[in-house]
Amino acid sequence: MSLLEDLVNINLSDTTEKIIAEYVWIGGSGMDMRSKARTLSGPVSDPSKLPKWNYDGSSTGQAPGHDSEVILYPQAIFKDPFRRGNNILVICDAYTPAGEPIPTNKRFNAAKIFSHPDVVTEEPWYGIEQEYTLFQKDVHWPLGWPVGGYPGPQGPYYCGVGADKAFGRDIVDSHYKACLYAGINISGINGEVMPGQWEFQVGPAVGISAGDELWVARYILERITEIAGVVLSLDPKPIQGDWNGAGAHTNYSTKSMRSDGGIDVIKKAIEKLGLKHKEHIAAYGEGNERRLTGHHETADINTFSWGVAHRGASVRVGRETEKNGKGYFEDRRPASNMDPYLVTSMIAETTILWNP
């Protein structure tokens, strides 16, 4: 082990009770993640016990230069898989000094929806399938692809094994274990249809925690790709042509859907989603029109459809749900770069609170 690695891996608890808290937030694009660290006097497990902090919003595209201070409110704590020990990652949302949520703070409104008594009663569960693509650092081309060329056609790569089929497994497995260490309810990983593309799943998670956990899982993945010298892409259609895009399929159920007779509740919820299709599509990720073409296991962006075990539909109901008469459904429309706070809260609002 090099001296630098030795220093990076110092166990602070040997000499001090102080810990390092890495404050993590979402930048001005709504997709870029930012973070900075501060020293705390001792271990903290309750986010309400953490101090608020500020940053220069003019450098993240979130405030003008003449009034650049943006305030971070700590919202959720995770164990830090990089520094380990009692050190923590802190997911935050952002506010003006007057206490107003800034425009890129989608968590604020999501928290209001998830705290509504009718939503709380229904205990909404989410399982989010986050697809992503790994790119070679110095050329904008997927990991494992010949520079300036293409691999063989899709088919052998999905859940594939072998040096000619799976590219970046060390990164993927490191991320899996780091998320489990952090306390994220990551439920699995798999290689995806396009070579260089992978997926991890977060959930089941209840309400606002689904957004918190997915965002911090994205942060951990970006930190790992930084170490590996690989670039993470959440573009919904990273390579044009006969290649699958990248989505964030969102599995969803409520207490009523999980109870006997829940299939009728599921059908009514899907009907509501169909009536608000355009509003949902507008919030489901930038560039999604390049992915939702009606090909490559997607529905056409302009047409809402649903079906049992149908991967070319907007919403898919599983065979087991149909058989049991209760369970969950999968909204297949969200893009890989969607904001999980926005998508999860919008699904809850439409299916639980909205009465057409």
C-alpha positions, 0 to 999 in steps of 0.5 A, a space after each residue: 500500500 502506498 503512503 497516500 493510500 495509507 493516509 487516506 485510510 487513516 481511522 480517525 477514531 484511533 485519535 479523535 472523536 471528531 468526524 467528517 460530514 460530507 454535505 451533498 446537494 443537487 446543482 444548477 442543472 438539476 442533475 449535477 451533484 455537488 459536495 463539500 465536507 466539514 468537521 463535526 465534534 462527534 458522531 451524529 445520527 439525526 439530521 436535525 442535529 446537524 448545522 445548516 450550511 451555505 455555498 456559493 450558488 453563483 458557481 453552481 448556476 443557482 444564484 446571481 453573483 451579487 446575492 450568491 449565498 444558498 443555504 443547505 438544510 441537512 435532510 438524511 444521513 448515510 454512512 460514508 463508504 469512502 472515509 468509513 468509521 463514524 464519518 457520514 454523507 448528508 443529503 441536503 436540499 437548498 434554500 434562499 437565506 429567507 428560507 424559500 426553496 430554490 427552483 432546483 429544490 424538488 425535494 421540498 414539494 415532494 416532502 409536502 406531498 408525502 406528508 399529506 395524511 392521505 398519502 401517509 395512510 397509503 404508505 407508497 412503496 417505490 422500487 427504482 431501476 436506475 440504468 446508466 452507461 459507463 464511458 471511457 474518460 478521454 473519448 466520448 465512447 462507451 466502456 468496452 467499445 472499440 474506439 471509433 467502432 462498434 461492438 457486436 449487436 445487442 443480445 449477449 450483453 444483458 446479464 452477460 458474463 465474460 470479458 467480451 460481454 461485461 465491461 466495468 463489473 469492478 465498478 458496478 460491484 464496488 458500487 453495490 457494496 458501497 451502497 449497502 455499507 452506506 445504508 441504502 436499500 439497494 436491492 440488486 444490480 445487472 448488466 443491461 442490454 447495451 454493452 457498457 450499460 448497467 442497472 442498479 435497483 433501489 427499494 422498496 423504499 417508502 415515500 421521500 426516502 426513495 428520492 434520498 436513497 437514489 440521489 445518494 446512490 448516484 453520488 456514490 456511483 459518481 465518486 467511484 467512477 471518479 476513482 476508476 477514471 471512468 465517466 458516468 452518463 445518465 443520458 437516456 439515449 447515449 448512443 443513437 441507432 439500434 441500441 437500447 436507451 437508459 431509463 429509470 423504471 419506477 415500480 410503485 404500490 400503495 397499501 390499498 394495491 397490496 391488499 386483497 382486491 388491489 388490482 382494481 385500485 391499480 387499474 384506477 391508478 393507471 387510468 389516472 396516469 393515462 389522463 395526465 400522461 403529458 404532464 408526467 412525460 414533461 417531468 420524466 427527464 430531459 431528452 426522453 423523446 430520444 428514448 421513448 420511440 416505441 422501439 427497444 422495449 419502450 412505448 411511443 412518447 405520445 401514446 399512453 398504454 399499459 399491459 400485463 408483462 408488456 415491456 413495450 407499454 408505458 405501464 407494465 403490470 406483472 404476471 404475479 400481480 395479475 394472478 394474485 389480484 394485488 401487488 404493484 405496477 411499473 411506470 416504464 416512462 421515466 428516463 435515466 436522468 429523471 429527478 426521483 423526488 419529482 417522479 415519485 411525488 408526482 406518481 403519488 399525487 396523481 394516483 392518491 390525491 388527484 380526482 379527475 
